[in-house]
Amino acid sequence: MHVSGSVAAFKACELITALRKNGCEVRVAMTAGAKRFITAATLRSLSGHPVLDDMWANGTEAHGMGHIDLGSWAGVHVAVAASASLIARLAHGFADDAVTTSLLATRAPLLVAPAMETAMWEHPATRANVEALRSRGAHLLGPVSGRLASGAEGDGRMVEVAAVVEAVLALVRESTG
């Protein structure tokens, strides 16, 4: 799981718990922005694994690169509370943090659950970045309409955790045949 810098990052806690209840092993990477909303200690406690929050952190394999370990380990990657920034960096192939490097270092399916303000979601740049990800096979889930962090109502709210769990489990079934 990859957690991005949106206020919806708190939903990662519920998602980790729900995935583990469904028999999934969960390992987490987080952006610097995500750390403004949730701590690595919380995510580690819930997942049972160290959190990758530094792309230069040592991995467990002989090469010592945690982002390579995470990229190759996961059968499915899910980016939650995916900000406009994360979507843009993925669409353009940036590899500037633990999340983007591990997602570029994988061939596993990617599920993206965006979360941002309506104007950001509707911006032509974001729309183009979303289409770029879709054209490369990424699965986008949401966002939905509802109350946003600003208090406004509109599109941009992250989908409910149950929908993400259902989508992850479907991708796991697909990838394992």
C-alpha positions in Angstrom: 0.0 0.0 0.0 1.2 3.5 -0.8 -0.1 6.4 1.2 -0.1 9.9 -0.2 -0.5 13.4 1.2 -4.2 13.9 1.3 -6.3 14.4 4.5 -7.9 11.1 3.5 -4.6 9.4 4.5 -6.3 8.4 7.7 -8.4 5.9 5.7 -5.2 3.9 5.2 -5.5 2.7 8.8 -8.9 1.2 8.2 -7.8 -0.2 4.9 -4.8 -2.0 6.3 -7.0 -3.6 9.0 -9.6 -4.7 6.5 -7.1 -6.1 4.1 -5.4 -8.1 6.9 -8.8 -9.4 8.0 -9.2 -10.7 4.5 -5.9 -12.6 4.6 -3.7 -10.1 2.9 -0.2 -9.2 4.0 0.2 -5.4 3.8 3.5 -3.5 3.5 3.4 0.3 3.4 5.3 3.1 1.7 4.4 6.7 2.4 5.1 10.1 0.9 6.4 13.1 2.9 3.0 14.6 2.5 1.3 11.6 4.0 3.5 12.1 7.1 1.7 15.4 7.7 -1.6 13.5 8.2 -0.6 10.1 9.7 2.5 8.6 11.3 4.7 5.7 10.1 4.5 4.3 13.6 0.7 3.9 13.2 1.0 2.3 9.8 3.8 0.0 11.1 1.7 -1.1 14.1 -1.3 -1.9 11.9 0.6 -3.7 9.1 3.2 -5.5 11.2 6.0 -4.3 8.9 8.4 -1.4 8.9 7.1 1.5 6.7 9.2 2.6 3.8 9.3 6.4 4.0 12.8 7.0 2.6 13.8 5.7 -0.8 17.3 5.4 0.4 16.4 3.2 3.3 18.1 -0.2 3.3 16.0 -3.1 2.2 16.2 -6.7 3.4 17.7 -8.1 0.2 21.4 -8.1 -0.5 21.2 -5.0 -2.7 19.8 -3.0 0.2 17.2 -1.0 -1.7 13.8 -1.0 0.1 11.9 0.5 -2.9 13.1 -2.4 -5.1 12.1 -4.9 -2.4 8.6 -3.4 -2.1 8.1 -3.1 -5.8 9.0 -6.7 -6.5 7.3 -8.1 -3.3 3.7 -7.0 -3.9 1.2 -8.9 -6.0 -1.0 -5.8 -6.2 -0.2 -2.2 -5.4 -2.8 0.3 -4.1 -2.2 4.0 -3.8 -4.6 5.5 -1.4 -5.5 9.1 -0.7 -3.7 9.7 -4.0 -3.1 13.4 -4.3 -2.9 15.3 -7.6 0.9 15.5 -7.0 1.2 11.7 -6.7 -0.9 11.1 -9.8 1.2 13.6 -11.7 4.5 12.2 -10.6 3.4 8.7 -11.5 2.0 9.8 -14.9 5.3 11.5 -15.8 7.5 8.7 -14.4 9.1 10.7 -11.6 11.0 8.6 -9.1 11.7 11.0 -6.3 10.5 9.3 -3.1 9.8 5.8 -1.7 6.3 5.6 -3.2 7.1 6.6 -6.8 10.3 4.6 -6.9 8.7 1.4 -5.6 5.7 1.9 -8.1 8.1 2.3 -11.0 10.0 -0.8 -9.8 7.0 -3.2 -10.2 5.1 -5.0 -12.9 2.2 -5.8 -10.5 -1.2 -4.2 -11.0 -1.8 -0.7 -9.6 -5.0 0.5 -8.1 -5.2 4.2 -7.5 -7.8 5.8 -5.1 -7.6 9.6 -5.6 -8.5 12.1 -2.9 -8.4 15.9 -3.5 -10.5 19.0 -3.8 -12.9 19.2 -6.8 -11.0 21.9 -8.6 -7.9 19.9 -8.5 -9.6 16.7 -9.6 -11.3 18.6 -12.5 -8.2 20.4 -13.6 -7.1 19.5 -17.2 -3.7 18.6 -16.0 -5.0 16.1 -13.5 -7.5 14.7 -16.1 -4.6 14.2 -18.5 -2.5 12.5 -15.9 -5.3 10.2 -14.9 -5.8 9.2 -18.6 -2.0 8.6 -18.9 -2.2 6.2 -15.9 -5.3 4.4 -17.3 -3.6 4.0 -20.7 -0.8 2.2 -19.0 -3.2 -0.2 -17.2 -3.6 1.5 -13.9 -7.1 0.9 -12.3 -8.7 4.1 -10.9 -11.3 3.8 -8.2 -13.2 7.1 -7.6 -13.1 9.7 -6.5 -16.8 10.1 -5.4 -18.9 13.1 -4.6 -19.2 14.2 -1.0 -18.0 16.4 1.8 -14.3 17.4 1.2 -11.7 18.4 3.7 -12.4 22.1 3.0 -16.0 21.6 4.0 -17.2 22.0 0.4 -19.3 19.4 -1.4 -18.1 17.9 -4.7 -16.2 15.3 -6.6 -12.8 14.5 -5.1 -13.6 12.4 -2.0 -11.8 9.1 -1.7 -14.1 6.1 -2.1 -15.0 4.1 1.0 -12.6 1.6 2.3 -14.9 -1.3 1.6 -14.8 -0.4 -2.2 -11.0 -0.4 -2.1 -10.9 -3.7 -0.3 -13.2 -5.3 -2.9 -11.1 -3.9 -5.8 -7.8 -5.1 -4.2 -9.2 -8.6 -3.6 -10.5 -8.8 -7.2 -7.1 -7.8 -8.5 -5.4 -10.4 -6.3 -7.8 -13.1 -7.7 -7.1 -11.9 -11.2 -3.3 -12.0 -10.8 -3.2 -15.4 -9.1 -5.5 -17.0 -11.7 
